[in-house]
């Protein structure tokens, strides 16, 4: 089963000052993988325009300056025992409560993926066929996609994309398997995710190549369209025939 490890960052801009075209602001970050204090790191970054000139990190326990101005300010803040104690406490007093809210409202939730298995011709390579296992609409991000051939996991000739964000909290991923088809074989795409009680197995059905299925679908659609047009023509003809006046011949 896939691990439920989550790494998230809370970002808050807490103050903003402008003067004579210069921008000075502070950004607080809470990086965490769980609600435990040991898995949380608090940082406060001090910016001038777009550049960080000083930063406090809970793992370091003090401010560090990155410019001449930052070094002077870091020394001043580090000598302020009251302010430094406040910064050291932020991980517990500021990060942990907000992280708990996030876990309760969103991060502890999960959404099951759905899988689409398709075939395509590989652009190049030593194999004539390629299967694509596309996994959509899952949350959280971490997921594992594996290929099995006749019950054995396949690790060679496999490539995968990263987890791609859909900008709506959901993710998708695509795994490709290049292979040479064999009669009677069974190929499966297996997905492991925190939302699943057991791996999601999708078997490939090689009985009809995808190109042939597409041809059948197009042919069936054409046949149905032809029948509809023929029926419409027949109805039109019958209506015209009823409206005719027969003139007896002499």
C-alpha positions as CSV (number, residue, x, y, z in Angstrom):
1,X,0.0,0.0,0.0
2,X,1.3,3.5,-0.8
3,X,2.6,5.5,2.0
4,X,0.4,8.3,3.4
5,X,3.3,10.7,3.9
6,X,2.4,14.3,3.1
7,X,4.6,17.3,2.9
8,X,2.9,20.7,3.0
9,X,3.8,24.3,3.5
10,X,1.7,27.0,5.1
11,X,2.7,30.4,4.0
12,X,1.5,33.7,5.6
13,X,2.6,37.2,4.8
14,X,2.3,38.8,8.2
15,X,3.4,42.4,7.7
16,X,4.0,44.8,4.9
17,X,5.8,48.2,4.8
18,X,6.4,50.5,1.8
19,X,8.5,53.6,1.7
20,X,9.9,55.6,-1.3
21,X,9.4,52.7,-3.7
22,X,10.9,50.0,-1.4
23,X,8.9,47.0,-0.2
24,X,9.7,45.4,3.2
25,X,7.7,42.3,4.4
26,X,7.8,39.1,6.4
27,X,6.7,35.7,5.3
28,X,6.1,32.9,7.8
29,X,6.3,29.2,6.7
30,X,5.2,26.0,8.4
31,X,6.7,23.0,6.7
32,X,5.3,19.7,8.0
33,X,4.7,16.0,7.3
34,X,2.4,15.4,10.3
35,X,0.9,17.2,13.3
36,X,3.8,16.1,15.5
37,X,6.2,18.9,16.6
38,X,9.2,16.8,15.5
39,X,7.8,16.9,11.9
40,X,7.2,20.7,11.8
41,X,9.7,23.4,10.9
42,X,8.9,27.1,11.3
43,X,10.7,29.8,9.3
44,X,10.3,33.5,9.2
45,X,11.9,35.2,6.1
46,X,12.5,38.9,6.0
47,X,12.4,40.5,2.6
48,X,13.4,43.7,1.0
49,X,11.7,44.0,-2.3
50,X,12.2,40.4,-3.8
51,X,15.3,39.4,-1.8
52,X,15.5,37.6,1.6
53,X,18.1,39.4,3.7
54,X,17.5,37.5,6.9
55,X,15.7,34.4,8.1
56,X,14.8,32.6,11.3
57,X,14.5,28.8,11.3
58,X,13.3,26.6,14.1
59,X,15.8,23.9,13.2
60,X,18.7,26.5,13.6
61,X,17.1,28.3,16.5
62,X,18.3,31.8,15.5
63,X,18.2,34.4,12.8
64,X,20.8,34.2,9.9
65,X,21.7,37.2,7.8
66,X,22.4,36.9,4.1
67,X,23.4,40.5,3.3
68,X,25.3,43.2,5.2
69,X,21.9,44.6,6.3
70,X,20.6,41.2,7.2
71,X,23.7,40.3,9.3
72,X,23.3,43.4,11.3
73,X,19.6,42.8,11.8
74,X,20.1,39.1,12.7
75,X,22.6,40.0,15.3
76,X,20.2,42.6,16.8
77,X,17.2,40.1,16.9
78,X,19.3,37.3,18.3
79,X,20.4,39.5,21.2
80,X,16.8,40.2,22.0
81,X,16.1,37.2,24.2
82,X,12.4,37.9,24.5
83,X,11.9,38.1,20.7
84,X,14.1,35.1,20.0
85,X,12.0,33.0,22.6
86,X,8.9,34.1,20.8
87,X,10.3,32.9,17.4
88,X,11.3,29.6,19.0
89,X,7.8,29.1,20.3
90,X,6.1,29.7,16.9
91,X,6.3,26.1,15.9
92,X,4.1,25.1,18.8
93,X,1.9,28.2,19.2
94,X,1.5,29.1,15.6
95,X,2.2,26.2,13.2
96,X,0.7,23.3,15.1
97,X,-2.8,24.7,15.6
98,X,-3.1,25.7,12.0
99,X,-1.8,22.4,10.8
100,X,-4.4,20.6,12.9
101,X,-7.1,22.6,11.3
102,X,-5.8,21.7,7.8
103,X,-5.6,18.0,8.6
104,X,-9.1,18.0,9.9
105,X,-10.6,20.0,7.0
106,X,-8.7,18.7,4.0
107,X,-5.4,16.8,4.4
108,X,-6.9,13.7,6.1
109,X,-9.4,13.3,3.3
110,X,-8.7,11.1,0.3
111,X,-10.3,10.6,-3.1
112,X,-10.2,7.4,-5.0
113,X,-8.6,7.4,-8.5
114,X,-10.1,6.0,-11.6
115,X,-8.0,4.3,-14.3
116,X,-8.1,4.3,-18.1
117,X,-6.0,1.7,-19.9
118,X,-5.2,2.3,-23.6
119,X,-2.8,1.2,-26.3
120,X,-0.7,3.2,-28.7
121,X,2.2,2.8,-31.1
122,X,5.5,3.8,-29.4
123,X,7.4,6.6,-31.1
124,X,10.6,4.5,-31.1
125,X,12.2,1.7,-29.3
126,X,12.7,-2.1,-29.3
127,X,9.1,-3.0,-28.8
128,X,6.2,-2.7,-31.3
129,X,3.5,-1.9,-28.7
130,X,2.8,0.4,-25.8
131,X,0.2,0.4,-23.1
132,X,-0.7,3.6,-21.2
133,X,-2.2,3.5,-17.7
134,X,-3.8,6.9,-17.0
135,X,-4.9,7.5,-13.4
136,X,-7.1,10.5,-12.8
137,X,-8.8,12.5,-10.0
138,X,-7.0,11.2,-6.9
139,X,-6.0,12.9,-3.7
140,X,-3.6,13.1,-1.9
141,X,-0.7,13.4,-4.3
142,X,1.4,10.3,-3.4
143,X,0.5,7.3,-5.6
144,X,2.2,4.1,-6.9
145,X,1.5,2.7,-10.4
146,X,2.9,-0.7,-11.2
147,X,2.7,-3.1,-14.2
148,X,2.3,-6.9,-13.9
149,X,2.7,-9.4,-16.7
150,X,1.3,-12.9,-16.1
151,X,1.5,-12.2,-12.3
152,X,5.1,-10.9,-12.3
153,X,5.9,-7.2,-11.8
154,X,7.5,-5.5,-14.8
155,X,10.2,-2.9,-14.1
156,X,12.0,-2.6,-17.4
157,X,10.6,-0.6,-20.4
158,X,8.4,1.4,-18.0
159,X,8.2,5.2,-17.8
160,X,5.9,7.4,-15.9
161,X,5.1,11.1,-15.6
162,X,5.2,12.9,-12.3
163,X,1.9,13.4,-10.4
164,X,0.4,16.3,-12.4
165,X,-1.8,18.8,-10.5
166,X,-5.2,19.6,-12.0
167,X,-5.5,22.9,-10.1
168,X,-8.5,21.6,-8.2
169,X,-6.7,19.6,-5.5
170,X,-6.8,16.5,-7.7
171,X,-3.9,14.9,-9.5
172,X,-3.3,12.6,-12.5
173,X,-0.4,10.4,-13.6
174,X,0.4,8.4,-16.7
175,X,2.5,5.3,-16.8
176,X,3.8,3.7,-20.1
177,X,4.8,0.1,-20.8
178,X,6.5,-0.8,-24.0
179,X,6.2,-4.5,-24.8
180,X,6.1,-7.2,-27.4
181,X,2.7,-8.9,-27.3
182,X,2.5,-12.7,-26.7
183,X,-0.5,-14.9,-27.1
184,X,-2.6,-15.6,-24.0
185,X,-0.7,-13.3,-21.7
186,X,-2.3,-11.1,-19.0
187,X,-1.1,-7.6,-18.5
188,X,-2.4,-5.5,-15.6
189,X,-1.9,-2.0,-14.3
190,X,-1.9,-1.9,-10.5
191,X,-2.5,1.3,-8.5
192,X,-1.8,1.8,-4.8
193,X,-3.1,4.9,-3.1
194,X,-4.1,6.0,0.4
195,X,-7.7,6.1,-0.6
196,X,-7.8,2.4,-1.5
197,X,-8.2,-0.4,1.0
198,X,-6.5,-2.7,-1.5
199,X,-4.7,-2.2,-4.8
200,X,-6.8,-1.2,-7.8
201,X,-6.1,-3.7,-10.6
202,X,-7.1,-3.0,-14.2
203,X,-6.5,-5.8,-16.8
204,X,-5.7,-5.1,-20.4
205,X,-8.0,-6.9,-22.9
206,X,-5.9,-7.6,-26.0
207,X,-8.8,-9.5,-27.8
208,X,-9.3,-6.5,-30.1
209,X,-6.7,-3.8,-30.7
210,X,-7.8,-0.3,-29.9
211,X,-7.6,0.7,-33.6
212,X,-10.0,-2.1,-34.5
213,X,-12.4,-1.1,-31.7
214,X,-12.3,2.5,-33.1
215,X,-13.1,1.2,-36.6
216,X,-16.0,-0.8,-35.3
217,X,-17.3,2.2,-33.4
218,X,-17.0,4.4,-36.4
219,X,-18.7,1.8,-38.6
220,X,-21.5,1.3,-36.2
221,X,-22.1,5.0,-36.0
222,X,-22.1,5.3,-39.8
223,X,-24.7,2.5,-40.0
224,X,-27.0,4.1,-37.4
225,X,-26.7,7.5,-39.2
226,X,-27.5,5.8,-42.5
227,X,-30.6,4.1,-41.1
228,X,-31.8,7.4,-39.6
229,X,-31.4,9.2,-42.9
230,X,-33.1,6.4,-44.8
231,X,-36.1,6.4,-42.4
232,X,-36.3,10.2,-42.7
233,X,-36.4,9.9,-46.5
234,X,-39.0,7.2,-46.4
235,X,-41.3,9.3,-44.1
236,X,-40.9,12.3,-46.4
237,X,-41.8,10.3,-49.5
238,X,-44.9,8.9,-47.8
239,X,-46.1,12.3,-46.8
240,X,-45.6,13.7,-50.3
241,X,-47.4,10.7,-51.8
242,X,-50.5,11.3,-49.6
243,X,-50.6,15.0,-50.8
244,X,-50.7,14.2,-54.5
245,X,-54.0,14.4,-56.6
246,X,-54.4,11.7,-59.1
247,X,-55.8,12.8,-62.5
248,X,-57.6,10.1,-64.5
249,X,-56.2,9.5,-67.9
250,X,-58.4,9.6,-71.0
